[in-house]
């Protein structure tokens, strides 16, 4: 007799935990089937191959993490709030986040939609609003994945002497040490977002001048 199917929500939740388990080198069908007490055939039947499963995990996770932006925010505040929310979501599931390749970036569409709406409501042209969101997704993901890569290292900040650039880069690399929960972003993240917002402001001025 064929084994009964497993609820897809259960598969996804168990798979998310399995992926982040420090004792699990990878998300294998056999290991996941053991956790779910089902056959690998049942798992493949419902979720497809590993690539399809990971895409489902990314979609599920980021849809559920989509932030509710304060409608009273200015568009600048909306960008900063959304960017921090994305950064923290990526840090919360580091192994899953590392699968955000260009092919899997569409998983962030629903996560980004609240920001797109906030920009449109602030008077941004639709095309410009979409391009702003596209750029922000790329920058925040790239910065945060870079941050994840440096978390396994500890740099001696005192050895940098009077080298201002070396000292700043070391401070960025040791950001996790200062904020284990990730709530305080490294200086490079804060400064980059500040510059991006400044550049977007310049882009928006000509649009306002036409009104």
Beta strands, then each sheet from edge to edge (+ up, - down):
end
